[in-house]
Amino acid sequence: MPTVKTGLVQMTCTNDKQGNIDKAISKIKDAAAKGAQIVCLQELFASLYFGDAEDYENFKLAEPVPGPSTALFSSLAAELNIVIIASLFEKRAQGIYHNTTAVLDADGTYLGKYRKMHIPDDPSYYEKFYFTPGDLGYKVFKTKYATVGVLICWDQWYPEAARITALMGAEILFYPTAIGWHASQDEATNAEQYNAWQTIQRSHAIANGVHVVSVNRVGYEQDGNMKFWGGSFVSNPFGTLLYKASHENEEVAAIEIELSKSDVYRTHWPFLRDRRIDSYQPITKRFIDGE
């Protein structure tokens, strides 16, 4: 059976960009030492999560993609013979910025990038201030070890994004993420929110018959007011958890997945076969008013 080991790096961040990058490199090496062949970092790993405030100074964190970080991680990928999925703050042009993930193949080749399509604007997540919505469409990347699809954080709530990426041939869906609880929130609300977050992504795995790998940050940020909830996980194509990280600690894991499981589940639960694609035109409407 074809198998691949997926590496997850769940870590805390500080306001020291170089320090965060150095930590990510160290933890990628740890994942590779555990046998990981594809390693995914969390969303915007090189900085604190800055979407909590509309601050023009934060634009200074951005860089071209490809650029300095992709060059650095391309060299690391080639050195370790692994694929690296790296979430970056992209400066596309003066005044145009994206929340972008680059994919570096195991020989160091820059395979391309995905720009986050769904941009939130909620308390403590003011991303519309920073990020232009993605205009590259949904993407898959044919790496040495598997064909992967990459979606980013808020994208994970949308079944359409997962479906399209899976239909393009993704064998694994990766979700670099930054999501947390307000420190004053009660435990019942925390549990409900985390369970919803995990459930929707496991649902994408089931509906599309693919593995899902979700990598979140962890630790307190925003002057202690936001606790990023960690809980990174791997789901098989029928929603079974193969791995779940803690809500408290930095963790590095390498989880073996069997790519052939997609064929098994898609054959016995043929959701893709039975899709009525002739009936789905209404999905392109904002809302169906019934007029």
C-alpha positions in Angstrom: 0.0 0.0 0.0 1.3 3.5 -0.8 1.9 5.3 2.5 3.2 8.8 3.4 4.2 10.2 6.7 2.7 13.7 7.4 4.5 16.0 9.8 2.6 18.6 11.9 4.4 21.4 13.7 2.2 23.0 16.4 4.1 25.8 18.1 4.0 29.1 20.0 5.1 32.4 18.5 6.6 35.6 19.7 7.2 39.1 18.2 10.7 38.0 17.1 10.2 37.0 13.4 13.7 35.5 13.0 13.2 33.6 16.2 10.0 32.1 15.0 11.6 31.1 11.7 14.5 29.5 13.5 12.1 27.6 15.8 10.1 26.4 12.8 13.3 25.1 11.1 14.3 23.3 14.2 10.9 21.6 14.5 10.8 20.7 10.8 14.1 18.9 11.4 12.5 17.2 14.4 9.6 16.1 12.2 11.9 14.8 9.5 13.9 12.8 12.1 10.6 11.2 13.1 10.2 10.1 9.4 7.9 12.9 8.2 7.9 13.3 4.4 5.5 16.2 4.1 5.7 18.8 6.9 3.0 21.5 7.4 3.5 24.6 9.5 0.7 26.6 11.1 -0.8 29.7 9.6 1.5 32.8 9.7 4.1 30.9 11.8 6.7 33.7 11.4 4.9 36.2 13.6 2.3 36.6 16.3 -1.2 36.5 14.9 -1.6 40.1 14.0 -5.2 40.1 12.9 -6.4 41.1 16.3 -5.8 44.8 15.5 -5.8 47.0 12.4 -2.2 48.3 12.6 -0.4 49.6 9.6 3.0 48.6 11.2 2.1 44.9 10.6 2.4 45.3 6.9 6.2 45.4 7.4 6.0 41.7 8.2 5.1 40.9 4.6 7.4 39.6 1.9 7.3 38.5 -1.8 6.3 34.9 -2.5 8.5 33.4 -3.8 11.1 35.4 -1.8 13.5 35.1 1.1 11.4 32.6 3.1 10.7 30.3 0.2 14.4 30.3 -0.7 15.2 29.3 2.9 12.7 26.6 3.1 13.5 25.3 -0.4 17.0 24.7 0.7 15.8 23.0 3.9 13.4 20.8 1.9 16.2 19.7 -0.4 18.5 19.0 2.5 16.0 16.8 4.3 14.3 15.4 1.2 10.9 16.4 2.5 8.0 18.5 1.2 7.4 21.7 3.2 4.1 23.6 3.4 4.8 27.1 4.7 2.2 29.8 5.4 3.5 33.3 4.6 2.3 36.9 4.6 2.7 37.9 1.0 3.4 41.3 -0.4 2.3 41.1 -4.0 2.6 44.7 -4.9 2.5 48.1 -3.2 -0.8 48.0 -1.2 -1.7 44.4 -2.2 -1.2 41.7 0.3 -2.3 38.1 0.6 -2.4 35.3 3.2 -0.5 32.8 1.2 0.9 29.3 1.5 3.9 28.1 -0.5 4.7 24.5 -1.3 8.3 23.3 -1.6 9.0 19.9 -3.1 11.5 17.4 -1.7 14.2 18.4 -4.1 13.8 22.1 -3.2 11.6 23.0 -6.1 9.1 25.8 -5.5 5.9 24.2 -6.7 3.7 27.3 -6.3 1.4 29.0 -3.9 -2.2 29.1 -2.8 -3.8 32.4 -1.7 -6.5 32.2 1.0 -9.9 32.6 -0.6 -12.2 33.2 2.4 -11.1 36.2 4.5 -12.8 36.7 7.9 -13.7 39.9 9.6 -14.6 39.2 13.2 -13.6 40.5 16.6 -9.8 39.7 17.0 -9.7 38.4 13.4 -9.7 41.6 11.3 -8.1 40.0 8.3 -9.9 42.0 5.7 -7.8 45.0 6.8 -4.7 43.0 5.7 -5.5 40.5 3.1 -6.8 40.7 -0.5 -9.0 37.6 -1.2 -7.1 35.0 -3.2 -7.4 35.1 -7.0 -5.5 32.0 -8.0 -8.5 29.7 -7.4 -8.1 26.4 -5.6 -4.9 24.5 -6.1 -3.3 21.1 -5.9 0.4 20.4 -5.9 2.0 17.2 -7.2 4.8 16.6 -4.8 7.3 13.7 -4.6 5.1 11.9 -2.1 1.5 12.8 -2.8 -0.8 15.2 -4.6 -1.8 17.7 -1.9 -4.4 20.4 -1.7 -3.8 23.4 0.6 -6.5 25.6 2.1 -6.0 28.1 4.9 -7.9 28.5 8.2 -11.2 30.3 7.5 -11.4 28.2 4.2 -11.8 25.1 6.5 -15.4 26.0 7.2 -16.5 25.9 3.5 -17.4 22.5 2.0 -17.2 24.0 -1.5 -13.5 24.7 -1.1 -12.8 21.2 0.1 -14.9 19.6 -2.6 -13.3 21.5 -5.4 -9.8 20.8 -4.2 -10.6 17.1 -3.8 -12.1 17.0 -7.3 -8.9 18.5 -8.7 -7.1 15.4 -7.4 -5.9 16.2 -3.9 -5.1 13.1 -1.9 -4.6 15.0 1.3 -6.1 18.3 2.3 -3.8 20.5 4.5 -5.2 23.3 6.6 -2.6 25.7 8.2 -4.6 27.5 10.9 -4.6 30.1 13.6 -7.7 29.9 15.7 -8.2 30.3 19.5 -10.4 31.1 22.4 -10.8 34.4 24.2 -9.2 33.9 27.6 -12.4 34.9 29.4 -14.6 32.4 27.6 -16.2 29.5 29.6 -15.2 25.9 29.1 -18.5 24.8 27.6 -18.2 27.4 24.9 -14.6 26.5 24.3 -15.5 22.8 23.9 -18.4 23.6 21.5 -16.2 25.8 19.3 -13.3 23.3 19.1 -15.7 20.4 18.4 -17.4 22.3 15.6 -14.0 23.2 14.1 -12.8 19.6 14.2 -16.1 18.2 13.1 -16.4 20.3 9.9 -13.0 19.3 8.8 -13.6 15.6 9.5 -16.8 16.0 7.5 -14.7 17.2 4.5 -12.6 14.1 4.9 -15.7 11.9 4.8 -17.6 13.7 2.0 -14.5 13.7 -0.3 -12.8 10.4 0.8 -9.5 12.1 1.5 -7.2 12.5 4.5 -7.3 15.9 6.3 -4.4 17.4 8.2 -5.1 20.5 10.2 -2.2 22.4 11.9 -3.1 25.1 14.5 -0.9 27.3 16.6 -0.9 27.1 20.4 -0.2 29.4 23.3 -1.3 32.8 24.7 -1.1 35.9 22.5 -2.8 39.4 22.4 -1.5 40.3 25.8 -2.8 37.0 27.2 -6.3 37.7 26.0 -6.3 35.0 23.3 -5.4 31.3 23.8 -4.8 29.6 20.5 -6.3 26.2 21.1 -3.8 23.9 19.3 -5.6 20.6 18.9 -4.0 19.9 15.5 -5.1 16.6 14.1 -5.1 14.1 11.3 -8.3 12.5 10.0 -8.6 9.5 7.7 -11.0 9.5 4.8 -13.9 8.4 6.9 -13.4 10.9 9.7 -11.4 8.7 12.1 -8.8 10.6 14.1 -5.3 9.2 13.6 -3.7 11.9 15.8 -4.8 14.8 18.0 -2.4 17.3 19.6 -3.0 18.8 23.0 -4.6 22.3 23.6 -1.6 23.4 25.7 1.7 22.3 24.3 4.0 22.7 21.4 4.0 19.4 19.5 5.8 17.8 16.6 4.3 14.6 15.1 4.8 12.4 12.1 1.7 10.3 11.3 1.6 7.6 8.7 -1.4 7.6 6.4 -2.4 5.1 3.7 -3.2 6.9 0.5 -5.1 3.8 -0.8 -7.7 4.3 1.9 -9.3 6.9 -0.3 -10.1 4.2 -2.9 -11.5 1.8 -0.3 -13.8 4.4 1.2 -14.9 5.9 -2.1 -15.7 2.5 -3.4 -17.8 1.4 -0.4 -19.3 4.8 0.3 -19.6 6.2 -3.3 -20.5 9.8 -2.5 -18.6 11.1 -5.6 -20.4 8.5 -7.9 -23.8 9.6 -6.7 -23.4 13.3 -6.9 -26.2 15.0 -8.9 -24.0 17.6 -10.6 -26.9 18.6 -12.9 -28.9 19.8 -9.9 -26.2 22.0 -8.2 -26.5 25.3 -10.1 -28.3 27.0 -7.2 -25.1 26.8 -5.1 -23.7 29.7 -7.1 -26.3 32.1 -5.6 -25.7 34.1 -2.5 -29.1 33.0 -1.1 -32.1 31.3 -2.6 -35.0 33.7 -2.0 -37.6 31.6 -3.7 -38.8 34.3 -6.0 
